[in-house]
Amino acid sequence: MKEKAKIMDEAAMNRAMIRIAHEIIERNRGVLNVALIGIQRRGVPLAHRLAEHIGKVEGTEVPVGSLDITFYRDDLSLVAEHPVVNGTDISFGITDRNIVLVDDVLFTGRTVRAALDALMDDGRPRSIQLAVLIDRGHRELPIRADFVGKNVPTSRGELIAVRIAPYETPDEVALLDLSQENMSPEMRDMTGQQS
């Protein structure tokens, strides 16, 4: 895959996360009943970073969990023959809480739909809000993010790559070209899985 453009560097990602943290505090009039749940994989470190920024402003610790939606996906058979399960870790009750789901990229909306199904199997939150670092458009379901780091109009022949520690360094967001001549056979099979 060929990198077409650098969308965000580490400083820009950090600014976006600080802004989203402030928006979460404002929308919820504080964070008394708020918990963050990151969607595996890259939503988890993003949720922890949001919690850190919120903690600095509010002087309180916000609970953070992680959610694996692998078996809730409606396209599981298309993802992989043996899907990788990263595990769910929610050590607090979600019933009557304001839950902020956190993910790296919002695309078709199918990942968020699966996350909603998984959450509802665990309890009944008072509200569920969605925070994403990048909204790239192309929705297939009526899902909208409440908090967005950056809107990036893309074509279906492009992919947003969010690189974030502990998975990759340096922290950055790049726009990649998925045109067939720039793709390995493995990447051709993965085209369209970002959701």
Z-matrix of the N, CA and C atoms (Angstrom, degrees):
N
C 1 1.457
C 2 1.517 1 109.28
N 3 1.297 2 114.22 1 143.57
C 4 1.458 3 120.15 2 -178.99
C 5 1.524 4 109.65 3 -103.85
N 6 1.344 5 115.68 4 132.71
C 7 1.460 6 119.74 5 176.92
C 8 1.518 7 109.28 6 -78.72
N 9 1.336 8 115.81 7 122.48
C 10 1.462 9 121.20 8 -178.89
C 11 1.520 10 112.15 9 -89.40
N 12 1.327 11 116.27 10 -37.63
C 13 1.470 12 119.46 11 -176.23
C 14 1.516 13 110.45 12 -161.59
N 15 1.313 14 115.43 13 149.72
C 16 1.458 15 122.34 14 171.58
C 17 1.529 16 105.90 15 -91.73
N 18 1.308 17 116.55 16 119.19
C 19 1.465 18 121.11 17 -176.18
C 20 1.521 19 111.42 18 -89.14
N 21 1.328 20 116.26 19 -41.80
C 22 1.462 21 121.20 20 179.87
C 23 1.519 22 108.74 21 -142.99
N 24 1.331 23 115.88 22 139.75
C 25 1.454 24 119.92 23 170.14
C 26 1.525 25 107.76 24 -98.35
N 27 1.320 26 116.93 25 -175.55
C 28 1.466 27 120.85 26 -176.40
C 29 1.530 28 111.90 27 -59.90
N 30 1.329 29 116.80 28 -41.21
C 31 1.472 30 120.17 29 -179.20
C 32 1.527 31 110.88 30 -65.56
N 33 1.320 32 117.24 31 -41.46
C 34 1.469 33 120.92 32 179.91
C 35 1.528 34 110.49 33 -66.56
N 36 1.332 35 116.75 34 -39.75
C 37 1.468 36 119.69 35 177.06
C 38 1.521 37 110.25 36 -62.02
N 39 1.324 38 116.62 37 -42.91
C 40 1.463 39 120.53 38 -179.55
C 41 1.525 40 111.36 39 -64.07
N 42 1.336 41 116.87 40 -42.40
C 43 1.475 42 119.95 41 177.33
C 44 1.525 43 111.16 42 -60.90
N 45 1.326 44 116.37 43 -42.31
C 46 1.470 45 120.36 44 179.66
C 47 1.521 46 110.54 45 -63.31
N 48 1.336 47 117.40 46 -40.53
C 49 1.460 48 120.63 47 -179.64
C 50 1.527 49 111.24 48 -67.51
N 51 1.316 50 117.08 49 -39.22
C 52 1.470 51 120.45 50 177.24
C 53 1.531 52 110.08 51 -62.82
N 54 1.339 53 116.53 52 -43.60
C 55 1.468 54 120.18 53 179.72
C 56 1.521 55 110.77 54 -63.16
N 57 1.341 56 117.21 55 -44.85
C 58 1.467 57 120.52 56 179.19
C 59 1.526 58 110.09 57 -61.79
N 60 1.321 59 117.77 58 -41.52
C 61 1.474 60 120.97 59 178.65
C 62 1.529 61 110.69 60 -57.62
N 63 1.333 62 116.60 61 -45.36
C 64 1.475 63 120.54 62 178.04
C 65 1.524 64 111.48 63 -63.98
N 66 1.326 65 117.54 64 -38.71
C 67 1.467 66 121.11 65 179.14
C 68 1.525 67 111.20 66 -65.87
N 69 1.328 68 116.87 67 -38.06
C 70 1.474 69 120.52 68 177.73
C 71 1.528 70 109.54 69 -63.69
N 72 1.327 71 116.78 70 -45.04
C 73 1.473 72 120.81 71 179.04
C 74 1.522 73 110.42 72 -60.64
N 75 1.328 74 116.31 73 -46.11
C 76 1.465 75 120.41 74 -177.91
C 77 1.517 76 111.76 75 -65.05
N 78 1.316 77 117.01 76 -47.22
C 79 1.470 78 119.96 77 -177.38
C 80 1.523 79 111.91 78 -62.32
N 81 1.334 80 116.69 79 -36.06
C 82 1.459 81 120.89 80 -176.72
C 83 1.530 82 113.18 81 -95.89
N 84 1.345 83 116.41 82 6.21
C 85 1.467 84 122.22 83 -179.47
C 86 1.532 85 110.67 84 52.48
N 87 1.319 86 114.42 85 51.06
C 88 1.454 87 121.57 86 -175.20
C 89 1.517 88 109.20 87 106.66
N 90 1.326 89 116.25 88 -169.11
C 91 1.463 90 119.17 89 -177.33
C 92 1.527 91 112.05 90 -131.97
N 93 1.328 92 116.06 91 25.09
C 94 1.461 93 120.84 92 -176.54
C 95 1.524 94 112.53 93 -53.39
N 96 1.329 95 118.17 94 -42.06
C 97 1.460 96 121.81 95 -175.11
C 98 1.527 97 111.47 96 -118.60
N 99 1.336 98 117.04 97 26.40
C 100 1.467 99 121.94 98 -175.52
C 101 1.526 100 110.42 99 -101.90
N 102 1.331 101 116.01 100 140.79
C 103 1.466 102 122.36 101 171.51
C 104 1.518 103 107.97 102 -136.51
N 105 1.317 104 116.05 103 147.04
C 106 1.464 105 122.36 104 179.46
C 107 1.518 106 109.31 105 -106.63
N 108 1.327 107 115.97 106 136.22
C 109 1.466 108 120.61 107 176.35
C 110 1.518 109 108.20 108 -129.94
N 111 1.329 110 115.63 109 116.31
C 112 1.453 111 121.43 110 179.04
C 113 1.516 112 110.86 111 -86.11
N 114 1.329 113 115.66 112 136.21
C 115 1.461 114 120.66 113 176.05
C 116 1.526 115 107.41 114 -82.91
N 117 1.339 116 116.14 115 125.69
C 118 1.462 117 121.04 116 -179.49
C 119 1.529 118 110.49 117 -55.69
N 120 1.263 119 121.81 118 136.23
C 121 1.434 120 132.07 119 4.61
C 122 1.513 121 112.07 120 -99.76
N 123 1.302 122 118.47 121 -57.36
C 124 1.469 123 119.18 122 -168.51
C 125 1.526 124 114.45 123 -72.70
N 126 1.324 125 117.64 124 -13.44
C 127 1.456 126 119.49 125 174.63
C 128 1.520 127 112.52 126 -68.71
N 129 1.333 128 116.66 127 -23.83
C 130 1.464 129 120.83 128 -177.13
C 131 1.537 130 111.62 129 -69.45
N 132 1.350 131 119.68 130 -53.46
C 133 1.471 132 117.17 131 177.45
C 134 1.529 133 112.47 132 -64.01
N 135 1.333 134 117.28 133 -30.77
C 136 1.469 135 119.52 134 176.62
C 137 1.528 136 110.25 135 -64.90
N 138 1.334 137 117.66 136 -41.05
C 139 1.471 138 121.24 137 178.49
C 140 1.526 139 110.64 138 -62.90
N 141 1.331 140 117.16 139 -40.67
C 142 1.467 141 120.33 140 178.77
C 143 1.529 142 111.09 141 -65.37
N 144 1.312 143 117.20 142 -37.71
C 145 1.466 144 119.98 143 178.49
C 146 1.530 145 110.91 144 -68.05
N 147 1.337 146 116.29 145 -40.09
C 148 1.468 147 119.02 146 176.25
C 149 1.523 148 110.47 147 -61.40
N 150 1.327 149 116.43 148 -43.24
C 151 1.471 150 120.46 149 179.64
C 152 1.528 151 110.72 150 -60.96
N 153 1.323 152 116.38 151 -38.91
C 154 1.465 153 120.64 152 178.75
C 155 1.533 154 110.99 153 -64.16
N 156 1.327 155 117.03 154 -44.82
C 157 1.474 156 120.65 155 178.74
C 158 1.527 157 110.97 156 -65.43
N 159 1.334 158 116.87 157 -42.14
C 160 1.468 159 120.55 158 178.51
C 161 1.521 160 109.92 159 -62.58
N 162 1.328 161 116.67 160 -41.85
C 163 1.459 162 121.05 161 179.50
C 164 1.515 163 112.66 162 -59.95
N 165 1.330 164 116.95 163 -37.80
C 166 1.465 165 120.70 164 179.02
C 167 1.526 166 111.67 165 -66.27
N 168 1.328 167 116.41 166 -35.84
C 169 1.469 168 120.44 167 -178.30
C 170 1.525 169 111.42 168 -80.37
N 171 1.322 170 115.95 169 -45.60
C 172 1.464 171 121.07 170 -172.43
C 173 1.530 172 113.74 171 -92.84
N 174 1.326 173 116.83 172 -15.09
C 175 1.460 174 119.63 173 -179.11
C 176 1.505 175 113.41 174 68.55
N 177 1.330 176 116.92 175 26.69
C 178 1.458 177 121.40 176 179.02
C 179 1.524 178 109.37 177 -142.98
N 180 1.313 179 114.95 178 155.42
C 181 1.461 180 120.49 179 -179.09
C 182 1.522 181 109.82 180 -90.14
N 183 1.315 182 116.29 181 129.10
C 184 1.463 183 122.03 182 177.22
C 185 1.526 184 108.09 183 -98.10
N 186 1.339 185 118.29 184 129.87
C 187 1.466 186 119.84 185 178.84
C 188 1.530 187 110.95 186 -61.75
N 189 1.337 188 115.47 187 141.73
C 190 1.464 189 121.79 188 178.73
C 191 1.520 190 109.07 189 -129.04
N 192 1.319 191 115.28 190 133.55
C 193 1.464 192 120.74 191 176.18
C 194 1.515 193 110.28 192 -128.73
N 195 1.322 194 115.04 193 173.42
C 196 1.469 195 120.27 194 176.39
C 197 1.525 196 108.82 195 -128.03
N 198 1.321 197 115.09 196 145.43
C 199 1.457 198 121.41 197 -174.45
C 200 1.521 199 109.72 198 -128.82
N 201 1.323 200 116.07 199 124.37
C 202 1.460 201 121.28 200 175.09
C 203 1.530 202 107.37 201 -101.28
N 204 1.319 203 116.18 202 119.39
C 205 1.472 204 120.49 203 -175.42
C 206 1.535 205 111.74 204 -104.96
N 207 1.329 206 116.90 205 12.53
C 208 1.466 207 120.98 206 -173.91
C 209 1.522 208 112.60 207 -48.35
N 210 1.326 209 117.50 208 -51.58
C 211 1.470 210 119.92 209 -174.00
C 212 1.525 211 113.18 210 -84.31
N 213 1.318 212 117.29 211 2.85
C 214 1.456 213 121.65 212 175.54
C 215 1.529 214 111.79 213 -101.06
N 216 1.325 215 116.79 214 -4.54
C 217 1.467 216 120.46 215 -176.84
C 218 1.524 217 110.06 216 -70.41
N 219 1.332 218 116.27 217 142.91
C 220 1.459 219 119.84 218 176.46
C 221 1.526 220 112.08 219 -84.65
N 222 1.337 221 116.71 220 -4.45
C 223 1.461 222 121.27 221 179.42
C 224 1.529 223 110.77 222 -120.10
N 225 1.335 224 116.71 223 30.22
C 226 1.466 225 120.86 224 -174.99
C 227 1.524 226 111.88 225 -56.25
N 228 1.330 227 117.05 226 -40.15
C 229 1.466 228 119.62 227 -178.59
C 230 1.520 229 111.93 228 -67.08
N 231 1.339 230 117.61 229 -20.56
C 232 1.458 231 121.08 230 179.33
C 233 1.520 232 112.62 231 -89.42
N 234 1.348 233 117.03 232 -18.88
C 235 1.458 234 121.13 233 -174.82
C 236 1.519 235 111.40 234 -72.36
N 237 1.321 236 116.38 235 -52.45
C 238 1.464 237 119.93 236 -179.90
C 239 1.519 238 108.80 237 -170.91
N 240 1.329 239 115.47 238 155.46
C 241 1.459 240 119.86 239 177.44
C 242 1.519 241 110.28 240 -65.28
N 243 1.348 242 115.94 241 -39.25
C 244 1.468 243 121.99 242 177.82
C 245 1.524 244 107.93 243 -126.11
N 246 1.345 245 117.30 244 87.18
C 247 1.463 246 119.30 245 -176.21
C 248 1.524 247 112.55 246 -63.17
N 249 1.328 248 115.24 247 147.15
C 250 1.461 249 121.18 248 178.24
C 251 1.525 250 108.44 249 -84.93
N 252 1.331 251 115.97 250 126.16
C 253 1.457 252 121.41 251 179.18
C 254 1.527 253 107.93 252 -104.12
N 255 1.327 254 117.06 253 121.68
C 256 1.458 255 121.80 254 -176.96
C 257 1.530 256 112.62 255 -96.15
N 258 1.317 257 117.04 256 -16.21
C 259 1.453 258 120.54 257 175.82
C 260 1.519 259 114.35 258 94.02
N 261 1.320 260 114.64 259 145.37
C 262 1.458 261 122.68 260 175.38
C 263 1.518 262 108.27 261 -102.41
N 264 1.328 263 116.47 262 136.54
C 265 1.458 264 121.31 263 178.16
C 266 1.525 265 107.94 264 -138.97
N 267 1.328 266 115.44 265 94.82
C 268 1.466 267 121.81 266 176.65
C 269 1.522 268 106.38 267 -123.71
N 270 1.328 269 115.75 268 101.80
C 271 1.466 270 120.96 269 -172.86
C 272 1.532 271 112.44 270 -93.97
N 273 1.317 272 116.99 271 19.37
C 274 1.460 273 121.93 272 -179.94
C 275 1.522 274 108.13 273 -139.98
N 276 1.310 275 116.28 274 156.22
C 277 1.455 276 120.27 275 177.31
C 278 1.522 277 110.50 276 -72.95
N 279 1.324 278 117.01 277 140.17
C 280 1.466 279 119.54 278 179.31
C 281 1.523 280 112.69 279 -100.23
N 282 1.323 281 117.57 280 -12.40
C 283 1.459 282 120.54 281 -179.27
C 284 1.523 283 110.18 282 -62.50
N 285 1.330 284 115.66 283 132.18
C 286 1.472 285 124.87 284 179.53
C 287 1.526 286 114.06 285 67.34
N 288 1.318 287 118.18 286 11.71
C 289 1.466 288 121.28 287 175.18
C 290 1.526 289 109.60 288 -97.68
N 291 1.332 290 115.22 289 158.31
C 292 1.463 291 121.52 290 169.29
C 293 1.526 292 106.30 291 -91.74
N 294 1.304 293 115.72 292 107.85
C 295 1.465 294 121.92 293 -175.87
C 296 1.523 295 109.21 294 -95.94
N 297 1.322 296 116.10 295 131.25
C 298 1.462 297 121.21 296 173.01
C 299 1.524 298 107.01 297 -109.15
N 300 1.332 299 115.24 298 109.08
C 301 1.466 300 120.70 299 173.80
C 302 1.520 301 107.64 300 -75.66
N 303 1.326 302 117.24 301 137.59
C 304 1.458 303 121.67 302 -177.73
C 305 1.524 304 109.18 303 -124.56
N 306 1.337 305 116.09 304 129.10
C 307 1.461 306 120.82 305 176.96
C 308 1.517 307 109.23 306 -140.63
N 309 1.323 308 115.65 307 165.10
C 310 1.463 309 118.95 308 -178.02
C 311 1.515 310 112.44 309 -82.04
N 312 1.347 311 117.95 310 -48.52
C 313 1.464 312 121.62 311 -175.33
C 314 1.520 313 109.96 312 -130.95
N 315 1.323 314 116.42 313 131.73
C 316 1.462 315 121.77 314 172.33
C 317 1.516 316 107.11 315 -103.21
N 318 1.327 317 116.10 316 123.74
C 319 1.464 318 121.88 317 -176.25
C 320 1.525 319 108.01 318 -127.18
N 321 1.321 320 119.42 319 -97.45
C 322 1.465 321 121.99 320 -176.72
C 323 1.523 322 112.62 321 -75.71
N 324 1.331 323 116.75 322 -26.72
C 325 1.463 324 121.38 323 -176.84
C 326 1.514 325 113.05 324 100.04
N 327 1.323 326 117.26 325 -5.53
C 328 1.471 327 120.11 326 -176.12
C 329 1.529 328 112.93 327 -69.64
N 330 1.310 329 117.94 328 -34.20
C 331 1.469 330 120.68 329 176.53
C 332 1.526 331 109.77 330 -64.23
N 333 1.326 332 116.77 331 -43.38
C 334 1.470 333 120.52 332 -179.97
C 335 1.520 334 110.37 333 -65.68
N 336 1.332 335 118.04 334 -40.97
C 337 1.465 336 120.53 335 177.22
C 338 1.519 337 110.31 336 -58.86
N 339 1.334 338 117.03 337 -43.42
C 340 1.461 339 120.84 338 178.52
C 341 1.530 340 110.74 339 -64.04
N 342 1.334 341 116.74 340 -39.15
C 343 1.464 342 120.59 341 178.90
C 344 1.525 343 110.82 342 -64.59
N 345 1.322 344 117.45 343 -39.48
C 346 1.463 345 120.66 344 177.33
C 347 1.524 346 110.70 345 -61.75
N 348 1.334 347 116.98 346 -43.67
C 349 1.465 348 120.66 347 177.39
C 350 1.525 349 111.00 348 -60.35
N 351 1.333 350 116.36 349 -45.29
C 352 1.469 351 120.61 350 -179.36
C 353 1.527 352 111.07 351 -63.18
N 354 1.333 353 117.01 352 -42.41
C 355 1.470 354 120.11 353 179.42
C 356 1.521 355 111.48 354 -63.43
N 357 1.318 356 117.16 355 -43.49
C 358 1.464 357 120.43 356 -177.11
C 359 1.528 358 111.72 357 -65.98
N 360 1.331 359 116.80 358 -23.33
C 361 1.461 360 119.66 359 174.92
C 362 1.527 361 111.14 360 -73.75
N 363 1.331 362 116.71 361 -17.16
C 364 1.464 363 121.94 362 -176.36
C 365 1.533 364 113.21 363 -99.69
N 366 1.325 365 117.81 364 -15.06
C 367 1.460 366 120.55 365 -178.64
C 368 1.511 367 110.86 366 163.47
N 369 1.328 368 115.69 367 -171.94
C 370 1.468 369 120.39 368 -179.23
C 371 1.522 370 109.38 369 -124.82
N 372 1.348 371 116.03 370 93.11
C 373 1.467 372 119.16 371 178.85
C 374 1.522 373 111.68 372 -64.29
N 375 1.329 374 116.33 373 155.25
C 376 1.463 375 121.31 374 173.67
C 377 1.531 376 109.21 375 -65.46
N 378 1.337 377 115.68 376 -43.41
C 379 1.465 378 120.69 377 176.03
C 380 1.519 379 108.58 378 -151.29
N 381 1.329 380 115.42 379 155.90
C 382 1.458 381 121.54 380 173.93
C 383 1.519 382 106.91 381 -125.62
N 384 1.318 383 115.26 382 123.44
C 385 1.464 384 122.02 383 178.44
C 386 1.524 385 107.47 384 -115.57
N 387 1.317 386 116.53 385 158.38
C 388 1.466 387 121.01 386 -176.59
C 389 1.517 388 110.46 387 -123.47
N 390 1.338 389 115.62 388 126.52
C 391 1.457 390 122.46 389 175.37
C 392 1.521 391 108.50 390 -118.31
N 393 1.331 392 116.87 391 127.48
C 394 1.464 393 121.21 392 178.27
C 395 1.518 394 109.40 393 -131.21
N 396 1.312 395 115.65 394 147.57
C 397 1.454 396 119.92 395 176.18
C 398 1.525 397 110.52 396 -72.38
N 399 1.353 398 116.59 397 -43.29
C 400 1.464 399 122.14 398 -177.58
C 401 1.525 400 110.01 399 -130.22
N 402 1.326 401 116.64 400 131.66
C 403 1.466 402 122.28 401 169.53
C 404 1.522 403 106.40 402 -110.68
N 405 1.319 404 117.03 403 113.57
C 406 1.462 405 121.06 404 -175.63
C 407 1.524 406 113.96 405 -102.18
N 408 1.344 407 117.78 406 2.49
C 409 1.457 408 120.18 407 177.90
C 410 1.522 409 112.25 408 82.38
N 411 1.330 410 116.69 409 -163.22
C 412 1.478 411 125.10 410 178.21
C 413 1.520 412 112.88 411 67.89
N 414 1.328 413 118.03 412 36.88
C 415 1.456 414 121.30 413 -177.71
C 416 1.523 415 111.37 414 -64.86
N 417 1.324 416 115.64 415 138.38
C 418 1.464 417 122.69 416 173.76
C 419 1.523 418 111.10 417 -108.19
N 420 1.319 419 116.38 418 -12.19
C 421 1.455 420 122.78 419 178.92
C 422 1.529 421 108.41 420 -129.18
N 423 1.330 422 117.70 421 155.17
C 424 1.478 423 119.92 422 -178.12
C 425 1.527 424 112.10 423 -77.33
N 426 1.317 425 115.32 424 70.08
C 427 1.461 426 122.03 425 -178.10
C 428 1.519 427 108.64 426 -122.85
N 429 1.331 428 115.74 427 136.32
C 430 1.471 429 121.69 428 -177.90
C 431 1.521 430 108.39 429 -135.39
N 432 1.327 431 116.10 430 140.91
C 433 1.468 432 120.49 431 177.77
C 434 1.524 433 110.07 432 -80.67
N 435 1.327 434 116.08 433 143.16
C 436 1.458 435 122.09 434 175.86
C 437 1.525 436 110.98 435 -83.34
N 438 1.331 437 115.76 436 -31.42
C 439 1.466 438 121.87 437 -177.91
C 440 1.524 439 108.16 438 -133.61
N 441 1.332 440 116.77 439 124.78
C 442 1.471 441 121.63 440 -175.53
C 443 1.524 442 109.13 441 -129.33
N 444 1.326 443 115.71 442 129.45
C 445 1.459 444 120.33 443 175.65
C 446 1.516 445 111.39 444 -71.05
N 447 1.342 446 116.76 445 -45.41
C 448 1.455 447 120.75 446 -179.09
C 449 1.522 448 109.34 447 -159.23
N 450 1.323 449 116.31 448 134.74
C 451 1.463 450 122.17 449 171.92
C 452 1.520 451 107.93 450 -89.93
N 453 1.332 452 116.22 451 127.11
C 454 1.463 453 121.50 452 -178.21
C 455 1.524 454 108.68 453 -129.35
N 456 1.335 455 117.78 454 99.85
C 457 1.468 456 119.27 455 176.57
C 458 1.529 457 109.64 456 -62.60
N 459 1.327 458 116.11 457 130.88
C 460 1.462 459 121.11 458 -178.47
C 461 1.518 460 110.32 459 -133.22
N 462 1.322 461 114.96 460 164.90
C 463 1.464 462 120.16 461 170.10
C 464 1.523 463 107.14 462 -99.02
N 465 1.309 464 116.94 463 167.52
C 466 1.466 465 120.17 464 178.47
C 467 1.523 466 111.19 465 -69.53
N 468 1.313 467 117.69 466 -16.37
C 469 1.457 468 121.90 467 177.83
C 470 1.513 469 113.04 468 -86.82
N 471 1.333 470 116.06 469 12.83
C 472 1.462 471 120.91 470 179.97
C 473 1.522 472 109.52 471 -124.74
N 474 1.309 473 114.97 472 158.87
C 475 1.456 474 122.36 473 179.48
C 476 1.521 475 108.23 474 -134.45
N 477 1.313 476 116.22 475 140.45
C 478 1.457 477 121.17 476 173.81
C 479 1.528 478 107.56 477 -94.42
N 480 1.320 479 116.82 478 125.17
C 481 1.464 480 121.79 479 177.87
C 482 1.521 481 108.37 480 -109.36
N 483 1.336 482 115.93 481 111.61
C 484 1.465 483 121.01 482 174.71
C 485 1.520 484 106.65 483 -96.23
N 486 1.308 485 114.97 484 118.07
C 487 1.462 486 121.00 485 178.67
C 488 1.525 487 107.28 486 -107.73
N 489 1.328 488 115.08 487 122.74
C 490 1.461 489 119.46 488 -174.59
C 491 1.527 490 109.80 489 -149.01
N 492 1.325 491 115.40 490 138.40
C 493 1.464 492 120.14 491 175.08
C 494 1.534 493 107.77 492 -66.11
N 495 1.305 494 118.56 493 141.44
C 496 1.451 495 128.02 494 15.05
C 497 1.527 496 114.73 495 -91.91
N 498 1.311 497 118.57 496 6.32
C 499 1.467 498 120.96 497 -175.25
C 500 1.523 499 113.04 498 -83.87
N 501 1.324 500 117.60 499 -41.45
C 502 1.464 501 122.16 500 179.01
C 503 1.522 502 108.92 501 -145.75
N 504 1.317 503 115.32 502 159.20
C 505 1.461 504 121.11 503 171.65
C 506 1.515 505 107.47 504 -139.63
N 507 1.315 506 118.79 505 152.22
C 508 1.464 507 126.39 506 -3.68
C 509 1.528 508 110.55 507 -77.17
N 510 1.343 509 115.71 508 165.69
C 511 1.459 510 120.57 509 174.80
C 512 1.517 511 108.42 510 -63.88
N 513 1.340 512 116.60 511 128.20
C 514 1.459 513 120.96 512 177.56
C 515 1.518 514 109.43 513 -170.43
N 516 1.329 515 114.73 514 165.03
C 517 1.454 516 121.43 515 174.30
C 518 1.516 517 106.94 516 -125.42
N 519 1.337 518 115.79 517 129.67
C 520 1.464 519 120.42 518 -178.27
C 521 1.519 520 110.08 519 -127.48
N 522 1.319 521 115.53 520 153.34
C 523 1.457 522 122.83 521 174.09
C 524 1.522 523 106.95 522 -101.82
N 525 1.344 524 116.52 523 123.87
C 526 1.453 525 122.01 524 -177.41
C 527 1.520 526 110.96 525 -110.93
N 528 1.326 527 116.31 526 148.70
C 529 1.457 528 123.24 527 177.42
C 530 1.520 529 108.68 528 -92.30
N 531 1.327 530 116.40 529 121.02
C 532 1.457 531 121.28 530 -179.49
C 533 1.522 532 112.26 531 -98.55
N 534 1.315 533 118.97 532 14.47
C 535 1.459 534 119.26 533 -178.45
C 536 1.523 535 109.13 534 -58.85
N 537 1.318 536 116.11 535 145.74
C 538 1.462 537 122.68 536 -171.59
C 539 1.530 538 113.63 537 -54.03
N 540 1.329 539 117.52 538 -36.29
C 541 1.469 540 118.37 539 -178.05
C 542 1.520 541 112.55 540 -70.59
N 543 1.327 542 117.13 541 -17.31
C 544 1.466 543 120.22 542 -179.52
C 545 1.519 544 113.02 543 -101.49
N 546 1.345 545 116.84 544 6.05
C 547 1.455 546 119.64 545 -173.89
C 548 1.513 547 112.67 546 -112.51
N 549 1.336 548 114.54 547 144.33
C 550 1.459 549 119.96 548 170.40
C 551 1.530 550 107.44 549 -76.70
N 552 1.347 551 118.53 550 162.67
C 553 1.470 552 120.19 551 177.62
C 554 1.526 553 112.19 552 -57.65
N 555 1.353 554 117.25 553 -36.44
C 556 1.468 555 120.45 554 179.53
C 557 1.525 556 110.84 555 -64.34
N 558 1.332 557 116.37 556 -40.54
C 559 1.460 558 120.09 557 -179.39
C 560 1.530 559 111.17 558 -70.21
N 561 1.337 560 117.55 559 -32.47
C 562 1.470 561 118.90 560 176.23
C 563 1.516 562 110.95 561 -60.06
N 564 1.361 563 115.83 562 -37.21
C 565 1.458 564 120.57 563 178.73
C 566 1.511 565 112.27 564 -68.12
N 567 1.333 566 117.31 565 -26.56
C 568 1.466 567 121.31 566 -175.79
C 569 1.525 568 111.87 567 -91.31
N 570 1.317 569 118.92 568 -8.27
C 571 1.453 570 121.33 569 -176.67
C 572 1.512 571 110.62 570 -55.59
N 573 1.315 572 116.01 571 132.67
C 574 1.463 573 120.96 572 176.67
C 575 1.504 574 114.11 573 88.07
N 576 1.331 575 119.50 574 4.14
C 577 1.461 576 119.94 575 -178.98
C 578 1.519 577 113.12 576 -84.63
N 579 1.314 578 118.09 577 -13.65
C 580 1.458 579 120.00 578 176.83
C 581 1.519 580 107.55 579 -68.99
N 582 1.310 581 117.79 580 128.22
C 583 1.458 582 118.81 581 -176.73
C 584 1.502 583 111.94 582 -143.44
